[in-house]
Amino acid sequence: MSLDTVKHASETPDVEQPWAELGLKQDEYDRIREILGRRPTGAELAMYSVMWSEHCSYKSSKVHLKQFGEKVPENDAMLVGIGENAGVVDVGQGYAVTFKVESHNHPSYIEPYQGAATGVGGIVRDILAMGARPVAVVDPLRFGAADHPDTKRVLPGVVAGIGGYGNCLGLPNIGGEVVFDECYQGNPLVNAGCIGVMKHEDIHLAKASGPGNKVILYGARTGGDGIGGVSVLASETFDDTKPTKRPAVQVGDPFQEKLLIECTLEIFKEKLVAGIQDLGGAGLSCATSELASAGSGGMKVELDTVPLRDATLSPEEILMSESQERMCAIVEPQHVDRFMEICEKWDVTATVIGEVTDGDHLEIFWHGELIVDVPPGTVAHEGPTYHRPYARPEWQDALQADDAGKLARPQTGAELKDQVLKVVSSPNQASKSWITDQYDRFVQGNTVLAQPEDAGMVRIDEETNLGVAMATDGNGRYAKLDPYTGAQLALAEAYRNVAASGAKPLAISDCLNFGSPEDPAVMWQFAEATRGLADGCLQLGTPVTGGNVSLYNQTGEVAIHPTPVVAVLGVIDDVNRRTPIAFAEEGQLLYLLGDTKEEFGGSAWSEVIHRHLGGLPPAVDLDREKLLAEILISGSRDGMIDAAHDLSDGGLVQAVVESCLRGGTGARLVVPEGLDAFTFLFSESAGRAVVSVPRSEELRFTDMCGARGLPATRIGVVDGDAVDVQGEFTLSLEELRTAHEATIPGLLA
């Protein structure tokens, strides 16, 4: 095949090109020709196709995402916001923390182990590229029905991939979720998050400035894996003589990544880089165009110098390959030798592949021939913007009218007991220890809270005990009933979980998982959820530092539930003051904080007992959430509460059972006046928590709640070896533990 050079492309405007096969629309292809003033070369077409894909360009979502920057003011803690590899916040004592959540959904369905493993690897490199040492990971997961045969294929592979990669890197997995719902049957959600720590002066940005500075590609060699991972580039259009059906799923090597991390951190320590970018989606196409676009000049790249694992790769394939464990650095000439020495020390391959120019174009050469000559901003940041039509679906009113309040309720203590056992042993409420035990949660010795705690927490300074906490939450059932409220409930729950651990919430990242943007009903869900999230962040004062959008999560005409996953990061001055969920001290008093109402729409009870989804989700009161958080943080700091657990899925009884099992002690509960036992136990009203208070602190604690106007109701005492709801039923901890812990192993055996 003759190589399409820029000159040849200029002289042959009528050559047919496979733009449609590469996922481009006619108007997008026409726009590329307009930008270039000619038809694109094959390499240019390949670059634009992946960089203008939904995954890389956010072309259907960015008109809605801009609310996060427009509505929500940056707070004093914000150091780096939306637009970089990850957001960065100031956590005090000269430390900065960077964090982000991303999706690797589709690859994880095709190849569960590698899809999930490389999702972890990719998010870790995003954090590393900011200049930080990665210190912990989290993994919010969604699978199809727990008893479906394909779940037995996907879930163990995903969990093994996350554990295998993270454990090999030596990163503790401190949080996340596992949710089962048949809507995710063909579209599991594998979201991965990472936290990194650095000093303020160590922050690095993705930009290429300074003519004459060298472009260095370092890390693993480039192979054919991952081509088409973010678009449809896994086609045979470029050269039918090359190997066909290259794997679209990347293949990870955590040991190579560990070397890359340590190598990069040493390079940072010696201040050898002027700009840096990890190679993830769209590979070199993304790294070169984004670095050049964010810098002050152009870039020249000699593509044939790229180290390869597969000598048969075409230039287009090299540009698109999403091979893992690679970084791209901009290095001043006087630092190149030292940069190379450090890479050699860590056995990391490093090659100068180009340099920064004083022009304004990205120029890529292949054996001396110019094959790419583009304004880099048009590739990286000026892709199409779609104003997709959206409309409230016709079925939404009927869904909301199908109120869960009409469902039959238990009439006796025996029926109530039976339903409690069914809920706490249901797949979504049961213990996930079969999964989390496969993760190393305490490696490095700085983990102070991890699953099944409300939030994960790590110490970041061993002398002062400064720490950070992170929680991820999302409820697709709530969001299906009302996307605006559902997104705010996800935000509120993650915020509440962080506060329940004793940490002060600072900022958020998000991973927005939805169906096809070409469906007006799905776009309505997306528009409402982003609006709800932006409004909620404004009210709570938690800026959005960055995130990810994953669309086209549907099988045929059936989309997943709208699933906005929200990660909240918080800071705690002294991790020794953290609050666990465990009820451990007999005789301590149990207090229910907040108001309990008849709210069962989208609840665990309605799902487990009646297989019902309808009505409205619980109401959101973000001012109450802020007040509750202040009480939880103050109570933790001042020694007034020894344990706290937020109330969400499954209601009060789920929280009490989890806290009792965690601490190995029982609880005697009394139904408060004005509530029936069923509502007391199963309501999912938001803005609530249950806390255990030492008797010596009761007066001080209740005075604080009263002074601040937070309802605090004494509901019982930590005591015995059973959960005893007086006048209704008693369930021994042994019976509860068996029910709670047997479900997941039984399903996956």
Stockholm file with secondary structure:
# STOCKHOLM 1.0

chainA/1-749         MSLDTVKHASETPDVEQPWAELGLKQDEYDRIREILGRRPTGAELAMYSVMWSEHCSYKSSKVHLKQFGEKVPENDAMLVGIGENAGVVDVGQGYAVTFKVESHNHPSYIEPYQGAATGVGGIVRDILAMGARPVAVVDPLRFGAADHPDTKRVLPGVVAGIGGYGNCLGLPNIGGEVVFDECYQGNPLVNAGCIGVMKHEDIHLAKASGPGNKVILYGARTGGDGIGGVSVLASETFDDTKPTKRPAVQVGDPFQEKLLIECTLEIFKEKLVAGIQDLGGAGLSCATSELASAGSGGMKVELDTVPLRDATLSPEEILMSESQERMCAIVEPQHVDRFMEICEKWDVTATVIGEVTDGDHLEIFWHGELIVDVPPGTVAHEGPTYHRPYARPEWQDALQADDAGKLARPQTGAELKDQVLKVVSSPNQASKSWITDQYDRFVQGNTVLAQPEDAGMVRIDEETNLGVAMATDGNGRYAKLDPYTGAQLALAEAYRNVAASGAKPLAISDCLNFGSPEDPAVMWQFAEATRGLADGCLQLGTPVTGGNVSLYNQTGEVAIHPTPVVAVLGVIDDVNRRTPIAFAEEGQLLYLLGDTKEEFGGSAWSEVIHRHLGGLPPAVDLDREKLLAEILISGSRDGMIDAAHDLSDGGLVQAVVESCLRGGTGARLVVPEGLDAFTFLFSESAGRAVVSVPRSEELRFTDMCGARGLPATRIGVVDGDAVDVQGEFTLSLEELRTAHEATIPGLLA
#=GR chainA/1-749 SS CCCCCHHHHHHCTTCCCCTTTTTCCHHHHHHHHHHHTSCCCHHHHHHHHHHTSHHHHCTTTHHHHHHHHHHSCCCTTEEECTTSSSEEEEEETTEEEEEEEEECHHHHHHSHHHHHHHHHHHHHHHHHHTTCEEEEEEEEEEESCTTSHHHHHHHHHHHHHHHHHHHHHTCCEEEEEEEECGGGSSCCEEEEEEEEEEEGGGCCCCCCCSTTCEEEEEESCBCSTTTTSSSSCCCSSSCTTSCSSCCSSCCCCHHHHHHHHHHHHHHHHTTCCSEEEECCTTHHHHHHHHHHHHSSSEEEEEGGGSCBSCTTCCHHHHHHCCCSSEEEEEECGGGHHHHHHHHHHTTCCEEEEEEEESSSSEEEEETTEEEEEECHHHHHTCCCCCCCCCCCCTTHHHHHHSCGGGSCCCCSHHHHHHHHHHHHTSTTTSCCHHHHTTSCSSGGGCEEECTTSSSEEEESCTTTCCEEEEEEECCHHHHHHCHHHHHHHHHHHHHHHHHHTTCEEEEEEEEEECSCTTSHHHHHHHHHHHHHHHHHHHHHTCCEEEEEEECCCEETTEECCCEEEEEEEEEESCGGGCCCSCCCSTTCEEEEESCCCCCCTTCHHHHHHHCCCCSCCCCCCHHHHHHHHHHHHHHHHTTCCSEEEECCTTHHHHHHHHHHHHHTCCEEECCCTTCCHHHHHHCCCSSCEEEEECGGGHHHHHHHHHHHTCCEEEEEEECTTEEEETTTEEEEHHHHHHHHHHHHHHHHC
#=GC SS_cons         CCCCCHHHHHHCTTCCCCTTTTTCCHHHHHHHHHHHTSCCCHHHHHHHHHHTSHHHHCTTTHHHHHHHHHHSCCCTTEEECTTSSSEEEEEETTEEEEEEEEECHHHHHHSHHHHHHHHHHHHHHHHHHTTCEEEEEEEEEEESCTTSHHHHHHHHHHHHHHHHHHHHHTCCEEEEEEEECGGGSSCCEEEEEEEEEEEGGGCCCCCCCSTTCEEEEEESCBCSTTTTSSSSCCCSSSCTTSCSSCCSSCCCCHHHHHHHHHHHHHHHHTTCCSEEEECCTTHHHHHHHHHHHHSSSEEEEEGGGSCBSCTTCCHHHHHHCCCSSEEEEEECGGGHHHHHHHHHHTTCCEEEEEEEESSSSEEEEETTEEEEEECHHHHHTCCCCCCCCCCCCTTHHHHHHSCGGGSCCCCSHHHHHHHHHHHHTSTTTSCCHHHHTTSCSSGGGCEEECTTSSSEEEESCTTTCCEEEEEEECCHHHHHHCHHHHHHHHHHHHHHHHHHTTCEEEEEEEEEECSCTTSHHHHHHHHHHHHHHHHHHHHHTCCEEEEEEECCCEETTEECCCEEEEEEEEEESCGGGCCCSCCCSTTCEEEEESCCCCCCTTCHHHHHHHCCCCSCCCCCCHHHHHHHHHHHHHHHHTTCCSEEEECCTTHHHHHHHHHHHHHTCCEEECCCTTCCHHHHHHCCCSSCEEEEECGGGHHHHHHHHHHHTCCEEEEEEECTTEEEETTTEEEEHHHHHHHHHHHHHHHHC
//
